[in-house]
Amino acid sequence: MKFEVTILGSSSATPVFNRNPSAQLLNCNEKFYLIDCGEGTQQQLTKYNFKAARIDYIFISHLHGDHYFGLIGLLSSLHLNGRIKPMQIFAPKPLLEILEIQFKYSDTKLRYQLDFFPIEANESQQIFENGDLIVKTIILNHRIPTTGFSFEQKQRQRKLIKEKTDEIPMAYYTALKKGIDVELPNGEILKSEDYTTPAEPPRSYAYCSDTMFDERYFATIKDCDTLYHEATFMHDLLDRANETHHTTALQAGEIAKIIGAKKLLIGHFSSRYKTLQMLLEEAQSVFENTELAIEGRTFQL
C-alpha cells in the first residue's frame, strides 16, 4: 500500500530562496491528505503534478499565516473548478470564522460542503479514522495553540499466495486473509499460514510543525517510523529559538533519537539560511538518518 509524503513548502514565516511556506501532501493508498496550507500551495500542487481535486482532507496545525494563508485560495479554486464532493477540514476552531468572513465579503457560496472539525490543543486525541488511517493530534509548545498530527496506518489483512489459492473456492479467501483457518466439508483443514503471507507492518508518520523542545509531547510520537520536525534555526541561535518557541536542527536530531524514530525529516527553515547543508549536518551529528524536507521531494514512509 502506498504511504508517502511530498513536500510542497519548507520555509518558515515567508517564502524565500525558492522555498514556500509549510505544506505537505500525504498519499495513503491513493487517498490524499493536505497537511498545512501555506501561501502558494495550490501553485505547488500544480508544479509537482498533483490534482487539488483529489484532496478530501485538510489538516491545519495552527493559525500563524505561514501555515494556512493558502487555504482560502485553494478552496476558492476548487469551487470555481466545479467541485461538488465535501471537503473535511481539521483545524483550530477560529479558522472557521476566518473562512466564513472571507466567503461572506467576497459573496462566495461554495458549490461543495465544508465539513469543519475543530481541534483542541490541550490534550492529544484521535480526530479522524477511515479504512486506512488513524489520525491523532500532537500537543506542541508554540506561541499560540498548536497541534502536530500523527498518521498511523491500520494493520492490513494477510496476502493470499495466488499459486496456492487458485484451486480453493473464493468463499474461503476472506477468512484466510484474516488469519482464520478454514474447515472444508470433507473435514480437511486449510491453515491460513499455508495459503497467505503476513501483511506489511503498519507504518506511522508524525508531523511536528512549530514547537520548542518540550518532552511533554515525546510520548505521543514515540517509535514513529518517520518524524517530520521543524528545525528553524542552527543551534548557535538557541536563545532565538526559545524566544520564538521554535527548535534548532540539533534539537530536532536529539528528539528523533530520544523517541526512537527510524527516519527524521527537518523543515520550516528560517529565511536567513540561503543553503541548508549546515542544518542537515547539525541534525545528522546526533541522528544520522536525517534528510531535508525540501520542495518537490517525495519520501516513502
C-alpha positions as CSV (number, residue, x, y, z in Angstrom):
1,M,0.0,0.0,0.0
2,K,1.3,3.4,-0.9
3,F,2.3,5.6,2.1
4,E,4.3,8.6,1.1
5,V,4.6,12.3,1.7
6,T,5.5,15.1,-0.8
7,I,6.9,18.3,0.5
8,L,5.2,21.4,-1.0
9,G,6.7,24.0,1.3
10,S,9.6,24.1,3.8
11,S,10.1,27.7,4.7
12,S,9.2,29.4,7.9
13,A,7.3,32.7,8.1
14,T,7.8,33.9,4.5
15,P,8.5,32.4,1.0
16,V,12.2,33.0,0.2
17,F,15.0,31.4,-1.8
18,N,12.7,29.1,-3.8
19,R,11.2,27.8,-0.5
20,N,7.5,28.1,0.1
21,P,5.7,28.2,3.5
22,S,4.7,25.0,5.1
23,A,2.6,22.4,3.2
24,Q,2.8,18.7,2.7
25,L,0.7,16.2,0.8
26,L,0.3,12.7,2.3
27,N,-0.7,9.9,-0.1
28,C,-2.1,6.8,1.7
29,N,-3.5,4.2,-0.6
30,E,-4.3,6.9,-3.2
31,K,-6.2,9.0,-0.8
32,F,-4.7,12.5,-0.4
33,Y,-4.4,14.4,2.9
34,L,-3.1,18.0,2.8
35,I,-1.1,19.0,5.9
36,D,-0.9,22.7,6.4
37,C,-1.5,25.1,3.5
38,G,0.9,28.0,3.3
39,E,0.8,30.7,0.7
40,G,1.2,29.3,-2.8
41,T,0.2,25.8,-2.0
42,Q,-2.1,25.4,-5.0
43,Q,0.7,26.5,-7.3
44,Q,3.0,24.0,-5.7
45,L,0.4,21.2,-6.3
46,T,0.3,22.2,-10.0
47,K,4.1,22.4,-10.2
48,Y,4.5,18.8,-8.9
49,N,1.7,17.4,-10.9
50,F,-0.9,16.8,-8.2
51,K,-4.6,17.5,-8.8
52,A,-6.1,19.5,-6.0
53,A,-9.5,18.0,-6.7
54,R,-8.2,14.7,-5.3
55,I,-7.7,16.1,-1.8
56,D,-10.5,15.3,0.5
57,Y,-8.9,16.0,3.9
58,I,-7.0,19.1,5.2
59,F,-5.2,19.4,8.5
60,I,-4.1,22.8,9.8
61,S,-1.7,22.8,12.7
62,H,-2.2,26.4,13.9
63,L,-3.2,29.9,12.9
64,H,0.1,31.5,12.0
65,G,-0.2,32.7,8.4
66,D,2.6,30.6,7.0
67,H,0.5,27.5,7.8
68,Y,-2.9,28.5,6.3
69,F,-2.7,31.6,4.1
70,G,-3.0,29.4,1.0
71,L,-6.2,27.8,2.2
72,I,-8.8,30.4,1.1
73,G,-7.3,30.4,-2.4
74,L,-7.3,26.6,-2.7
75,L,-10.9,26.3,-1.5
76,S,-12.0,29.1,-3.9
77,S,-10.2,27.5,-6.9
78,L,-11.9,24.1,-6.1
79,H,-15.2,26.0,-6.1
80,L,-14.5,27.7,-9.4
81,N,-13.4,24.4,-10.9
82,G,-16.8,22.8,-10.1
83,R,-16.0,20.6,-7.1
84,I,-19.2,19.1,-5.6
85,K,-17.9,16.5,-3.1
86,P,-17.4,17.6,0.5
87,M,-14.1,18.7,1.9
88,Q,-13.2,17.8,5.5
89,I,-11.1,20.3,7.4
90,F,-9.5,19.6,10.8
91,A,-8.2,22.9,12.3
92,P,-8.4,25.3,15.3
93,K,-11.9,26.5,15.8
94,P,-11.3,30.2,14.9
95,L,-10.3,29.2,11.4
96,L,-14.0,28.6,10.6
97,E,-14.8,32.2,11.4
98,I,-11.9,33.4,9.2
99,L,-13.2,31.3,6.3
100,E,-16.8,32.5,6.7
101,I,-15.7,36.1,6.8
102,Q,-13.7,35.7,3.6
103,F,-16.6,34.0,1.8
104,K,-19.1,36.5,3.1
105,Y,-17.3,39.6,1.9
106,S,-16.4,38.0,-1.5
107,D,-20.1,36.9,-1.8
108,T,-18.9,33.3,-2.4
109,K,-21.2,30.4,-1.9
110,L,-19.3,27.2,-2.3
111,R,-20.7,24.6,-4.6
112,Y,-19.5,21.9,-2.2
113,Q,-19.9,21.3,1.5
114,L,-17.2,22.2,4.0
115,D,-17.2,19.7,7.0
116,F,-15.3,21.5,9.7
117,F,-13.9,19.7,12.7
118,P,-12.5,21.9,15.4
119,I,-9.4,20.6,17.2
120,E,-8.2,21.5,20.6
121,A,-4.6,22.0,21.7
122,N,-4.9,20.9,25.3
123,E,-4.6,17.1,25.1
124,S,-3.8,14.6,22.4
125,Q,-6.8,12.9,20.9
126,Q,-7.9,10.9,17.9
127,I,-9.6,13.2,15.4
128,F,-10.0,11.0,12.3
129,E,-10.3,7.4,11.2
130,N,-11.1,5.6,8.0
131,G,-10.2,2.2,6.5
132,D,-6.6,3.2,6.0
133,L,-5.5,5.6,8.8
134,I,-6.0,6.8,12.3
135,V,-5.0,10.5,12.9
136,K,-4.2,11.8,16.3
137,T,-3.2,15.3,17.5
138,I,0.3,16.0,19.0
139,I,0.2,18.8,21.5
140,L,3.1,21.1,20.7
141,N,4.6,24.1,22.6
142,H,4.4,27.2,20.4
143,R,3.4,30.8,20.9
144,I,-0.2,30.1,20.1
145,P,-2.2,26.8,20.4
146,T,-0.6,24.4,18.0
147,T,-1.0,20.7,17.2
148,G,1.0,18.3,15.2
149,F,-0.6,15.2,13.6
150,S,0.3,11.5,13.9
151,F,-0.8,9.5,10.9
152,E,-0.9,5.8,11.8
153,Q,-1.7,3.1,9.2
154,K,-4.1,0.4,10.1
155,Q,-3.0,-3.2,10.1
156,R,-3.7,-4.7,6.7
157,Q,-5.0,-8.3,6.1
158,R,-2.7,-11.1,5.2
159,K,-1.9,-11.6,1.5
160,L,-3.1,-14.6,-0.5
161,I,-0.5,-16.8,-2.2
162,K,-2.0,-17.0,-5.7
163,E,-0.3,-20.2,-6.7
164,K,-1.8,-22.0,-3.7
165,T,-5.3,-20.5,-3.7
166,D,-6.2,-20.9,-7.4
167,E,-8.0,-24.2,-6.6
168,I,-9.7,-23.1,-3.4
169,P,-13.2,-21.7,-3.6
170,M,-13.2,-17.9,-3.3
171,A,-15.7,-18.1,-0.4
172,Y,-12.8,-19.1,1.9
173,Y,-10.5,-16.2,0.9
174,T,-11.8,-13.7,3.4
175,A,-11.3,-15.9,6.4
176,L,-7.8,-17.0,5.3
177,K,-6.8,-13.3,4.8
178,K,-8.0,-12.6,8.3
179,G,-5.7,-15.4,9.7
180,I,-8.6,-17.8,10.3
181,D,-8.2,-21.5,9.5
182,V,-11.0,-23.0,7.4
183,E,-12.5,-26.4,7.7
184,L,-13.8,-27.9,4.4
185,P,-16.9,-30.1,4.2
186,N,-14.7,-33.2,3.9
187,G,-13.0,-32.3,7.2
188,E,-9.8,-31.0,5.6
189,I,-8.3,-28.0,7.4
190,L,-6.9,-25.1,5.4
191,K,-4.4,-23.3,7.6
192,S,-4.2,-19.5,6.9
193,E,-0.5,-19.5,7.3
194,D,-0.1,-22.1,4.5
195,Y,-2.1,-20.0,2.0
196,T,-1.2,-16.5,2.9
197,T,1.8,-14.3,3.8
198,P,1.9,-11.7,6.6
199,A,0.9,-8.2,5.6
200,E,3.5,-5.5,5.9
201,P,3.6,-4.0,9.4
202,P,1.7,-0.7,9.7
203,R,3.8,2.5,9.5
204,S,3.4,5.8,11.1
205,Y,4.2,9.5,10.2
206,A,4.4,12.2,12.9
207,Y,4.2,15.8,11.7
208,C,5.5,18.3,14.3
209,S,5.1,21.8,12.8
210,D,6.1,24.7,15.1
211,T,7.3,24.0,18.6
212,M,10.1,24.4,21.0
213,F,11.9,21.4,22.6
214,D,9.4,20.0,25.1
215,E,9.5,16.5,26.5
216,R,5.7,16.5,27.1
217,Y,4.9,15.6,23.5
218,F,7.6,12.9,23.1
219,A,5.3,10.1,24.3
220,T,2.8,10.9,21.5
221,I,5.4,10.4,18.8
222,K,7.4,7.6,20.4
223,D,8.7,4.9,17.9
224,C,7.2,6.5,14.9
225,D,8.6,5.3,11.6
226,T,9.2,8.8,10.1
227,L,9.3,12.0,12.1
228,Y,8.9,15.4,10.4
229,H,10.2,18.1,12.8
230,E,10.7,21.7,12.4
231,A,14.3,22.9,12.6
232,T,14.0,26.6,12.2
233,F,17.5,27.6,13.4
234,M,21.0,26.4,13.9
235,H,21.9,25.7,17.5
236,D,24.0,28.8,17.8
237,L,20.7,30.6,17.8
238,L,19.2,28.6,20.6
239,D,18.2,31.7,22.5
240,R,16.3,33.0,19.5
241,A,14.7,29.6,19.1
242,N,13.5,29.6,22.7
243,E,12.3,33.2,22.4
244,T,10.1,32.4,19.4
245,H,9.1,28.9,20.6
246,H,11.0,27.1,17.8
247,T,13.5,24.2,17.6
248,T,17.1,24.0,16.4
249,A,18.4,21.4,13.9
250,L,20.5,19.9,16.7
251,Q,17.4,19.6,19.0
252,A,15.4,18.0,16.2
253,G,18.0,15.3,15.9
254,E,18.0,14.8,19.6
255,I,14.2,14.4,19.6
256,A,14.4,11.8,16.9
257,K,17.0,9.9,18.8
258,I,15.1,10.1,22.1
259,I,11.7,8.9,20.7
260,G,13.2,6.1,18.7
261,A,12.2,7.3,15.2
262,K,13.6,5.4,12.2
263,K,13.9,8.5,10.0
264,L,13.9,12.2,10.5
265,L,12.8,14.9,8.1
266,I,13.6,18.5,9.0
267,G,12.0,21.6,7.6
268,H,10.5,25.0,8.5
269,F,13.8,26.7,7.8
270,S,14.5,30.3,8.7
271,S,14.8,32.7,5.7
272,R,18.3,33.7,7.0
273,Y,19.7,30.4,5.6
274,K,20.3,30.6,1.8
275,T,21.7,27.0,1.9
276,L,20.6,24.2,4.1
277,Q,23.5,21.8,4.3
278,M,24.7,23.0,7.6
279,L,21.3,22.5,9.2
280,L,21.3,18.9,7.8
281,E,24.8,18.2,9.1
282,E,23.9,19.6,12.6
283,A,20.9,17.3,12.9
284,Q,22.9,14.3,11.5
285,S,25.5,14.9,14.1
286,V,23.1,13.3,16.6
287,F,20.7,11.4,14.3
288,E,22.4,10.1,11.2
289,N,19.2,9.1,9.2
290,T,18.1,12.7,8.7
291,E,17.0,14.3,5.4
292,L,16.0,17.8,4.3
293,A,12.3,18.2,3.7
294,I,12.7,20.4,0.6
295,E,10.1,21.2,-2.1
296,G,9.3,18.6,-4.6
297,R,10.8,15.6,-2.8
298,T,8.6,12.6,-2.1
299,F,9.5,10.3,0.9
300,Q,8.4,6.8,1.3
301,L,7.2,6.5,4.9
